[in-house]
Amino acid sequence: MYTHNKQVITSGKPVSEAKKAIIMLHGRGGSADDIASLSRVLNINEMAIFAPQATNSSWYPYSFMAPTVQNQPALDSALNIVDQVVKDIEAAGISAENIYFAGFSQGACLTLEYTTRNAKRYGGIIAFTGGLIGQELDEANYDGDFAGTPVFISTGDPDPHVPVSRVKESIAILERLNAFVTFAIYPGRQHTISSPEIQLANKNILGA
């Protein structure tokens, strides 16, 4: 089993000049460069972009719906890396309500898990094909108040990795913590990020 070293690619505006920042989390087998390249289509060019790189290109070894203990210590280490990046951004003078998150697949699951365990008013949250992590969801893990944070979650139906049922379970928990959730389910869509999802993320989360 493994833990993660903190390796973060930065792009976009320098954090010292930016008013907003986004943390972007890649999927299994992907890279920080891959996810950061979404800046070409997402309305984030005025933001400081932070893209951590997972050890072995995977945030945790098994399915996000495996028993959580099987994904340790990698999962806790991944959550800690995200927390360190949040603290770095806050230390640079950007507060939580101006911090955004975006992830794809495994990175979308990690995005939702981190933000829902640390619910507060964020700028916005984008989960391209993701849900909360665990064989069963333990509501005791999720605390705080999103205070109306806009969230976009998508998946395909069926998706080989992320069942619609888990997306809906996750939405219920996010809404209980006062997130404002928009979601989209795409019949027959491949495990990828489609143009309609980019458009919805820009419209509902990034204000474009």
C-alpha positions in Angstrom: 0.0 0.0 0.0 1.1 3.6 -0.5 0.8 7.2 0.5 1.2 10.3 -1.6 4.1 12.8 -1.8 2.9 16.3 -2.3 3.5 17.2 -5.9 1.4 20.0 -7.3 1.4 21.6 -10.8 0.4 25.2 -10.8 -0.8 27.2 -13.8 -3.3 30.0 -14.6 -2.8 33.3 -12.7 -0.1 33.4 -10.0 -1.8 32.9 -6.6 -0.3 36.2 -5.4 -2.3 38.0 -8.2 -5.5 35.9 -8.3 -8.7 36.5 -6.5 -9.9 32.9 -6.9 -8.2 29.5 -7.0 -9.2 26.0 -8.2 -7.9 22.6 -7.1 -8.1 20.1 -9.9 -7.9 16.3 -9.2 -7.2 13.8 -12.0 -8.7 10.4 -12.5 -7.1 7.0 -12.1 -4.3 6.6 -14.6 -4.4 10.3 -15.4 -2.1 13.1 -14.4 -2.1 16.6 -13.0 -1.2 17.9 -16.5 -4.2 16.1 -18.0 -6.7 17.6 -15.6 -5.1 21.1 -15.7 -5.5 21.1 -19.5 -9.2 21.5 -18.9 -8.4 25.2 -18.5 -8.7 25.3 -22.3 -12.4 24.7 -22.0 -13.4 25.7 -18.4 -13.8 29.3 -17.5 -10.9 29.3 -15.0 -8.2 31.4 -16.7 -8.5 34.2 -14.1 -7.9 31.6 -11.3 -4.8 30.2 -9.8 -4.8 26.5 -10.8 -3.5 23.8 -8.5 -3.3 20.2 -9.7 -1.8 17.7 -7.4 -0.3 14.5 -8.8 -1.2 11.1 -7.2 1.5 8.6 -6.5 1.2 5.7 -9.1 -1.3 8.0 -10.9 -4.0 6.7 -8.5 -5.5 8.3 -5.4 -6.5 5.0 -3.9 -6.0 1.4 -5.2 -9.5 -0.1 -5.4 -13.0 1.0 -6.4 -14.4 4.0 -4.6 -17.2 1.6 -3.5 -14.9 -0.9 -1.9 -14.8 -1.0 1.9 -12.9 2.1 2.9 -10.3 0.2 4.9 -9.1 -1.5 1.7 -8.2 1.9 0.2 -6.2 2.9 3.2 -3.7 4.4 3.9 -3.8 5.9 0.3 -7.3 7.5 0.7 -6.5 9.3 4.0 -3.2 10.4 2.5 -5.0 11.8 -0.6 -7.5 13.7 1.6 -4.5 15.1 3.5 -2.8 16.3 0.2 -6.0 18.1 -0.8 -6.2 19.7 2.7 -2.6 20.9 2.4 -3.3 22.5 -0.9 -6.4 24.2 0.5 -4.2 25.6 3.4 -1.5 26.8 1.0 -4.2 28.7 -1.0 -5.7 30.2 2.2 -2.2 31.1 3.4 -1.7 33.0 0.1 -4.8 35.1 1.0 -7.6 33.4 -0.9 -10.4 32.4 1.4 -12.6 29.3 1.2 -15.5 31.0 -0.5 -13.1 31.8 -3.4 -11.7 28.3 -3.7 -13.2 26.0 -6.3 -12.7 22.2 -6.9 -13.0 20.1 -10.0 -12.2 16.4 -10.5 -12.9 13.6 -13.0 -13.8 10.0 -12.1 -11.5 9.0 -9.2 -10.6 12.7 -8.8 -14.3 13.6 -8.7 -14.9 11.1 -5.9 -12.0 12.5 -4.0 -13.3 16.1 -4.6 -16.7 15.2 -3.2 -15.3 13.2 -0.3 -12.9 16.0 0.8 -15.4 18.9 0.5 -18.3 17.0 2.1 -16.1 16.0 5.1 -15.1 19.7 5.3 -18.3 21.3 4.3 -18.2 25.1 4.3 -19.0 27.9 1.7 -16.6 27.2 -1.2 -16.7 29.0 -4.6 -18.0 25.9 -6.3 -17.5 22.1 -6.8 -17.4 20.2 -10.1 -17.5 16.4 -10.0 -17.3 15.0 -13.5 -18.5 11.4 -12.9 -18.2 10.9 -9.2 -19.8 10.1 -5.9 -18.9 9.9 -2.2 -16.5 7.1 -1.2 -17.1 3.9 0.7 -19.0 0.5 0.4 -21.7 2.1 2.6 -21.8 5.9 3.2 -21.3 6.8 6.8 -23.1 10.0 7.4 -21.1 10.6 10.5 -18.1 11.4 8.3 -19.9 14.4 6.7 -20.3 17.5 8.8 -20.5 21.3 8.4 -22.5 23.6 6.2 -22.0 24.3 2.5 -24.1 27.5 2.9 -25.4 27.3 -0.6 -22.1 26.3 -2.4 -23.0 25.4 -6.0 -22.1 21.8 -6.9 -22.3 20.1 -10.3 -22.2 16.3 -10.5 -22.5 14.1 -13.6 -22.3 10.5 -14.6 -23.3 8.2 -17.5 -26.1 5.6 -17.2 -24.7 3.1 -17.0 -21.2 4.1 -16.1 -18.7 1.3 -15.6 -17.3 2.9 -12.4 -19.9 5.3 -10.9 -23.5 4.0 -10.5 -26.3 6.4 -10.7 -27.6 5.1 -7.4 -24.4 6.3 -5.6 -24.6 9.7 -7.3 -28.1 10.1 -6.0 -27.1 9.0 -2.5 -24.3 11.5 -2.6 -26.5 14.4 -3.7 -28.9 13.7 -0.8 -26.0 14.1 1.7 -24.7 17.2 0.0 -28.1 18.8 0.0 -28.6 18.0 3.7 -25.5 20.0 4.3 -27.0 22.9 2.3 -25.2 22.5 -1.0 -27.0 23.8 -4.1 -26.6 20.7 -6.4 -27.1 20.5 -10.2 -26.7 17.1 -11.7 -26.8 15.5 -15.1 -27.0 11.9 -16.1 -26.2 10.9 -19.7 -27.7 7.7 -21.1 -25.1 5.6 -22.8 -22.2 8.1 -22.4 -18.7 6.8 -22.3 -16.5 7.2 -19.2 -15.3 10.7 -20.3 -16.0 14.4 -20.0 -18.5 15.5 -22.7 -19.0 19.0 -24.1 -22.5 19.3 -22.5 -20.9 18.7 -19.0 -18.3 21.4 -19.7 -21.0 23.8 -20.7 -23.1 23.0 -17.5 -20.0 23.4 -15.3 -19.2 26.8 -16.9 -22.8 28.0 -16.6 -23.7 26.7 -13.1 -20.4 26.8 -11.2 -17.9 29.1 -13.0 -20.4 31.8 -14.1 -19.7 31.7 -17.8 
